[in-house]
Amino acid sequence: MVNKAVIVVHAGSGASTGFIPGAQLVYKASTKSGDYHRQMNYEKFEKWVLEKLTPNLQPKSVLCMDNTPFHTKGENPTPTKYSIKKEMIDWLTKNSIPCDMKMRKAELYSLTDSNRPKEVTYMIDSIIKGNGYKVLRLPPYHCDLNAIEYIWSTVKRQIKERNVTGDLSLETLENLLCQAMDGVTSQEWQAYCHHVEKLENTYWERDGILEELVDELVIQINSNDSDTDSEETESCHSDLDSFQYSNHNKLQNF
């Protein structure tokens, strides 16, 4: 059985546009294994951003992105402990950090690790900002805060409902896909964006409550520790007094 699949790259907003006109990219998946995640890489994503996304964005747009691998290619990535010596030396030299070719790998890694940038800069973020737009990164593992995830669910459902014959050829799939995306209204986009905003506020409120509970728990634990220390101290003093009194009596009787 040959897998029939297409890769779709698109963007949209809760504004009047819905899907951004001119930003759509659809192409046939080349894999036969069923693993389609490798069909998109950073180079393809950057090309789409430059050629289809940024030319069609409204001024002052803010792009919300998750942390999939092709969104997170870092600028000047710091070598890991598994990198070869040459990569470590090249990185240190590039960043004007003194090092010696005779240094051991452990020493080189210690240098790179101690000089690791505090903040990671992503290449695609720099490109988008260079074109006059802002980037907002979603928290890891929170796809529910991305409105387009709900849109994709709608598109997939519509394709399934319209495929009444069950004969899903590649041409039919592409046609149904285009019909489904054209059928997503700006009102649906607005509704999902409002849903995400409410969800974000809910998370924010719960996070605040959790912080207060944790602070209260810490205070109670510290208070209990202080009470325990005080009781133990009083008990020690009491035992000491008894010991001294007992010894005093024994001395007198002796």
Secondary structure by P-SEA (a helix, b strand, c coil): cbbbbbbbbbcccccccccccccbbbbbbccccccccccccaaaaaaaaacccccccccbbbbbbcccccccccccccccccccaaaaaaaaaaacbbbbccccaaaaaaaaaaacccbbbbaaaaaaaaabbbbbbcccccccccaaaaaaaaaaaaaaaacccccccaaaaaaaaaaaaaaccaaaaaaaaaaaaaaaaaaaaaaaaaaaaaaaaaaaaaaaaaaaaaaaaaaaaaaaaaaaaaaaaaaaac
